[in-house]
Amino acid sequence: MKSIKVLGTGCANCRSTVALVEAVAKEKGIEIALEKVEDLPAIMGYGVMSTPGVVIDGQVVHAGGVPTRSKVEGWF
């Protein structure tokens, strides 16, 4: 199971990123543990200054803007 965190303050782009990650994981039949991180000090702790950010298994894989569907598919 992949541990995925979406870093962001709850803006529209952050919500879109969460929905996209959930949809792609479901389509591929991959079980994920998804967490939304909205606490600014926690987000900055990952070195992310532009949200939304995505962290998979402790590694930042994306920051700033909604990732493309093909990019998300590549994570799985």
Buried (B, 14 or more C-beta within 10 A) or exposed (E): EBEBBBBBBEEEBBBBBBEBBBEBBEEEEEEBEEEBBBEEEEBEEBEBEEBBBBBBEEEBBBBEEBBEEEBBBEBB
